[in-house]
């Protein structure tokens, strides 16, 4: 009773499933859809930490960004998308050093990190995205207040395998956030996503902006709701989804 005194448990299943999914070419991700959704079946059974640890970036396993498919631009886009999922998924966070600026080298205890990568704009922008993502996490309790309780999470889009789009809601006592993940390079100009409340939704962060080395497909104006049944909700919004993009949207209360 009470376990053996630990506060948290490493969620190895999340790490293994998510990394396996992201290693897939985006065209094949629809066949591995459950790798993203399965973790929520047991996410609230324990108090979990979501680790991308040193053990995954040594011994020829590749750094996080090097695990990603595609050319240089797509690797960086997938890396930002991966971190968006990780930061907005229920559970506390653990990221190994060097992964916050998309290091291409595996970790080696004999040498320093690849600080020279900060000479390259792509890695400067990658690190800026990580910083901005961390600031969103810090200042929005919806991303952590109910990490270990199901009332802090609800799927909005869970079964769009063909498009490989996911959307879910994170909640706190005073805030509602909508997370959208477009797991392929396809651009969706008006993707319909069910939302719980009528009103206005404002984009807080978009991994596809050019300041983060993206293609600059984002939602600059507030998103208004439309009346109509979508998923389990009575309202929906129609945001633009850039290629391989992660988006965080906040509901503005009336």
C-alpha positions in Angstrom: 0.0 0.0 0.0 1.4 3.4 -1.0 4.1 1.9 -3.2 7.7 2.2 -2.4 7.9 6.0 -1.9 8.3 7.3 -5.4 6.2 10.3 -6.6 6.3 9.6 -10.4 6.8 6.8 -12.9 8.6 7.0 -16.2 6.1 6.5 -19.0 8.2 4.2 -21.2 5.2 3.2 -23.3 4.6 6.8 -24.4 8.2 7.3 -25.4 8.5 4.0 -27.3 5.1 4.4 -29.1 5.6 8.1 -30.0 9.1 7.7 -31.3 8.1 4.7 -33.4 5.3 6.8 -34.9 7.5 9.8 -35.7 10.1 7.6 -37.4 7.5 6.6 -40.0 7.3 8.4 -43.3 4.2 10.7 -42.9 2.5 8.8 -45.8 2.5 5.7 -43.6 1.5 7.2 -40.3 -2.2 6.5 -40.9 -1.3 2.8 -40.4 0.2 3.6 -36.9 -2.5 5.9 -35.6 -2.9 4.0 -32.4 0.7 4.7 -31.4 -0.5 8.3 -30.5 -3.9 7.4 -29.1 -3.1 4.3 -27.0 -1.2 6.2 -24.3 -4.3 8.0 -23.2 -5.9 4.6 -22.3 -3.6 4.4 -19.2 -2.4 8.0 -18.9 -4.2 8.5 -15.6 -3.5 5.2 -13.9 -0.2 6.5 -12.6 1.5 9.8 -12.0 3.7 9.7 -15.1 6.8 11.5 -16.4 7.1 11.6 -20.2 10.8 11.0 -20.8 13.0 11.5 -23.9 16.1 10.4 -22.0 19.8 10.0 -22.7 19.2 6.3 -23.3 17.3 7.1 -26.5 20.1 9.3 -28.0 23.1 7.0 -27.7 24.5 3.8 -29.2 23.6 4.5 -32.8 19.9 5.3 -32.0 20.3 8.9 -33.3 19.3 12.2 -31.7 15.7 13.2 -31.7 15.9 15.3 -34.8 17.9 12.6 -36.6 15.2 10.0 -35.9 12.8 12.1 -38.0 12.1 11.3 -41.6 12.5 13.6 -44.6 14.9 16.3 -45.7 16.5 18.9 -43.4 13.4 21.1 -43.4 11.0 18.2 -42.7 13.2 16.8 -40.0 13.1 20.2 -38.2 9.3 20.4 -38.7 8.8 16.9 -37.3 11.0 17.7 -34.4 8.9 20.8 -33.5 5.7 18.7 -33.9 7.1 16.0 -31.6 7.9 18.5 -28.9 4.5 20.1 -29.2 2.8 16.7 -28.6 5.2 16.0 -25.7 4.7 19.3 -24.0 0.9 19.3 -24.3 0.3 15.6 -23.5 -0.7 14.8 -19.9 2.3 14.0 -17.7 5.4 15.8 -16.4 8.3 16.4 -18.8 11.9 15.2 -19.1 14.1 16.1 -22.0 17.7 15.2 -22.3 20.3 18.0 -22.8 21.0 19.0 -26.4 17.6 18.1 -27.7 16.3 21.6 -27.0 18.2 23.0 -30.0 17.8 20.0 -32.3 21.3 18.6 -31.9 22.2 16.2 -34.7 24.9 14.3 -32.7 24.2 11.5 -30.3 25.1 12.2 -26.7 28.7 11.4 -25.8 29.9 11.9 -22.3 33.5 12.5 -23.5 32.7 15.7 -25.3 30.7 18.9 -25.1 27.3 19.5 -26.8 27.1 20.8 -30.3 27.1 24.5 -29.3 28.4 25.4 -32.8 24.9 24.7 -34.2 23.8 28.0 -32.8 25.8 29.5 -35.7 23.1 28.2 -38.0 19.7 30.1 -38.2 17.7 26.8 -38.3 19.0 25.8 -34.9 18.6 29.3 -33.5 15.0 29.1 -34.6 14.6 25.6 -33.2 15.8 26.8 -29.8 13.5 29.8 -30.0 10.5 27.4 -30.6 11.5 25.3 -27.6 11.7 28.4 -25.4 8.4 29.8 -26.6 6.7 26.3 -26.2 8.1 26.1 -22.6 6.8 29.6 -21.9 3.3 28.6 -23.0 3.5 25.6 -20.8 4.7 27.7 -17.8 2.0 30.4 -18.1 -1.0 28.2 -19.0 -2.2 25.8 -16.2 -4.5 23.9 -18.5 -1.3 22.1 -19.6 -0.4 20.8 -16.2 -3.1 21.5 -13.5 -4.9 18.2 -14.1 -2.0 16.2 -15.6 -3.1 13.1 -13.5 -6.8 13.5 -13.8 -9.0 12.7 -16.8 -11.0 16.0 -16.4 -7.9 17.8 -17.7 -8.0 16.0 -21.1 -10.6 15.3 -23.8 -10.2 14.2 -27.4 -11.7 16.3 -30.1 -10.3 14.6 -33.2 -9.1 11.1 -32.4 -10.1 8.9 -35.5 -9.0 10.8 -38.6 -6.5 8.2 -39.6 -6.5 9.1 -43.3 -5.5 12.7 -42.7 -3.3 11.9 -39.6 -4.7 14.8 -37.7 -5.2 14.8 -34.0 -6.9 17.4 -31.7 -7.5 17.4 -28.0 -8.6 19.7 -25.2 -6.5 20.5 -22.2 -8.4 22.2 -19.2 -7.7 23.9 -15.9 -10.2 25.5 -13.6 -10.0 28.8 -15.5 -8.8 27.9 -19.0 -9.5 25.8 -22.1 -6.8 25.1 -24.7 -7.2 23.3 -28.0 -4.2 21.4 -29.3 -4.0 20.4 -33.0 -1.4 18.2 -34.6 -1.1 17.8 -38.3 1.2 14.8 -38.8 1.6 15.0 -42.6 3.0 17.7 -45.0 -0.5 18.3 -46.4 -1.9 21.8 -45.8 -5.5 22.1 -44.7 -6.9 25.5 -45.4 -10.2 25.0 -43.4 -10.0 21.9 -41.2 -13.1 21.5 -39.1 -12.6 20.8 -35.4 -15.3 20.4 -32.8 -15.0 22.7 -29.8 -16.9 22.7 -26.5 -18.0 26.4 -26.4 -19.3 29.1 -28.6 -17.2 32.2 -29.0 -13.7 33.1 -30.1 -10.5 31.0 -30.2 -7.1 32.6 -30.5 -3.9 31.0 -31.6 -1.2 31.1 -29.0 1.6 29.1 -30.7 2.1 27.6 -34.2 5.2 25.5 -34.9 5.0 26.4 -38.7 5.8 30.1 -38.4 8.8 31.3 -40.2 10.4 32.5 -37.0 10.7 28.8 -36.1 12.0 27.7 -39.5 8.5 26.8 -40.8 6.5 27.6 -43.9 4.5 30.3 -42.2 1.0 28.8 -42.5 -0.8 30.1 -39.4 -3.9 31.6 -38.0 -3.3 35.3 -37.5 -6.9 36.3 -36.8 -9.2 35.0 -34.1 -11.2 32.0 -35.0 -15.0 32.3 -34.7 -17.2 29.3 -34.0 -19.8 27.8 -36.3 -23.0 26.2 -35.1 -23.2 22.5 -36.1 -22.5 19.0 -34.7 -18.8 18.1 -35.0 -17.4 15.1 -33.2 -19.2 15.2 -29.8 -19.6 19.0 -29.8 -22.2 21.5 -30.9 -19.7 24.0 -32.3 -16.7 23.9 -34.5 -13.8 26.1 -35.8 -12.0 26.0 -39.1 -8.3 26.7 -38.5 -5.6 26.5 -41.2 -3.2 23.6 -40.6 0.3 24.1 -42.0 2.5 21.1 -43.0 3.7 19.0 -40.1 2.5 21.6 -37.7 1.6 21.7 -34.0 -0.9 24.4 -32.9 -2.1 25.6 -29.5 -5.3 27.6 -29.4 -7.0 29.3 -26.4 -10.7 29.8 -25.9 -11.5 33.4 -25.1 -14.4 33.5 -22.7 -17.3 35.7 -23.5 
